[in-house]
């Protein structure tokens, strides 16, 4: 019998109950005290920095630990599994059952759903976006926070305490009770951080005493222990101290995207290299080690490290760090961290050259972000100053925010192809047979294409409006529940205002909506317009019937649909339809700021594997796609439908307006020989693409047949990395339908 | 009527037909009949039908529109007889599966220029442009000349890939509008040239000389097929070109590949070379080493990818 099971989770729950009616910031601080360092796991002998975290089943986080696990969360399914599979005595078992019961209504997601308006409950009946058909689904998380690590490393823990105390006395003299609680909670949280450092220092002390440790390891461990103690007492002075503080802080804050690392670590690196505290080789070793720790964090879609770009105060030092960062990505062959290079005309060309070396080796990193396009686009899209926009960072799958100033968590997904499909079926979902959207008449009622287009637009607008309000509500409840202390103390204005980030503290509170199937939807509309309305090759009834029976017996008609113009071929007609779809959903979404209190609300055309997952529940479509097959990925053409060559593809993908959304990913697949034998032409190609307005590129480099062979003999191809959409993966670890989707993408 | 050319393909992002990133326009029709030709569908000066049975969906749409009986429904399976076909092409318009295609479209200079201009920015950054290839561009002389002129007036770098068979007068006329000539050099002695290509090489060699002396920028391109035209004599002759014409931009060795073999079947013909494989790396290496030896390491000679 195991009496230790879920002890921290139970204690966390007890603490929460005890402080249930306390100020939310205080309640959170007391809960954090239980959570950390308890949920940290021991350093591994090879680690040069302390900080590994385990899977926590009850806790508090801004980010997500599962479909609806954020804020105060309780991962019921996993706990039930433990109850089923472990030998637990009846008393403990009952305690755990009680805990599950308690969190059922007390977890933050449940509170959000409970607060839904009647309209939201009606049109967003399910949260299971990966496993059910639907036009739109909510997401529960506050993801993508990029905190001010520069401030943390400049002030150190003592400096942070000093600043908070000084703010506290200011507000104290003004008699602001609410704010005082907030500052008190921050101070408790910093003590949790100090305790965590000391916990590791103590643990390492014991390790060193142990007999199994080699001398060289002992030296590293002692240094690690000393550093853990030093950073609790003073601001970091060396590169290694800075990295240690950064890393352990990112874990307690559960911040999974790291922002402009070359800026906040570049000076530490330069100073240590100059003074001889570090050699280049040792510095590389430390960065490699950090990269491995990030990889072991297994966030899949996060772990973004940003290097390069405009508006870095210490460009030369930052560039030096950036080069070592790219080198680390070549050494540590993992799917994370997601190294991202911002670049601009005039930046040191060695960075781009080295980046292309890494990409050419098949690392999929760094991803490339064009500042010359992105900064002005973000300035316009988010309505910001140039100087704010120049501090943009991509996070997660490719959404943009301004470092430690703005927030833009995607709190919903919308499947545009499904919206069209439901419109064609008069509000009914052909997959489930259930009513899912607005009923606006049957397909045959739309006697012009324009009428169908209007009905599709209405359908999309209906859901976008609801999603915007849902996002606003999600922030509101999340802000009532907690202050997200570690994030708030390093987000601009929160300290000045004395408020948590979502309780009125943040400067720019924005939101985003993930759109999927954009191209599949546009290509379907193109085919319908072409075959039904213009050429009249098929009647509306025929088309619907053919789609409803998934082309069974209508292979010729499917080919007619496949032959209709497709986005990605520099074709005016097909690209024009994509622009209509893009402009409509992007502009309508962006307009929702007028109906909510959000600073911005925009679509993101990112992609995890949602194009495949949601495709499974999307019926056959008029672009020739069969029922259940993947939809297109991000802003890319449907897989394999770009047939006019790479320049035609690039010309197409620079067409959608970049000033009306909050991020879009461009996936490209090149052969290894293109990078090897035609490197110069490839550089010209990318250079021209970026000059023409290319905002971004995520590049997979594989050999012809490599992926096919990997499907046959996975054990031999663990080294093949591909970019799925907003994240990279070992090809062999992907599910078969995702593998097939990637295989079908055109290889240039 | 506006000037039209018979085009069988336009390929964007061509990297091997002249410098930089290029768009290659392939003209249909060639006076030569090279046994190793990898574009057999480019030889005829007429549009022709191509049929790829592996794509056929047996929908029989072609059978319904064909008045000559070339398409047949044999127990639910489609069969096509090239010898009966009279090139009416209705079948290709009906074929949703892309199994039947028309090779060769008549196009005006204007619409080709429109296509070429789409990638202008890529040419400018990479030093690329338009390449007119074939078939044989000089065989559609008026059209080629016009296309070159209009391209040049649009600021586009131009190349022609030619087998060298045309009059000096014609070459003289295109020189001012052609930035680079890709000039084929296929065999050395006149007899073997005749037997491999159907024509002797006297006029070709004198045209090469003419172009060179008139200041044209030329890359000589030498298709090499193992056991066919890779004789010592030919390799020595290629090497001596480098000495004879030191101002050439390059001499590119183009090792044979057999990817065009199946194309013959799709136009109802049999491939002429059936027993030669794509050149292996060792042979390529050997050729280059030999050429280096004969030419005294002349840097003009290089392997085309």
Interface residues (C-beta under 8 A of the other chain):
Chain A: X555 X556 X557 X559 X560 X563 X570 X644 X645 X646 X647 X648 X651 X677 X678 X680 X681 X684 X685 X687 X688 X691 X692 X748
Chain B: X11 X12 X13 X15 X20 X21 X57 X59 X61 X96 X97 X98 X118 X119 X121 X122 X124 X125 X126 X128 X305
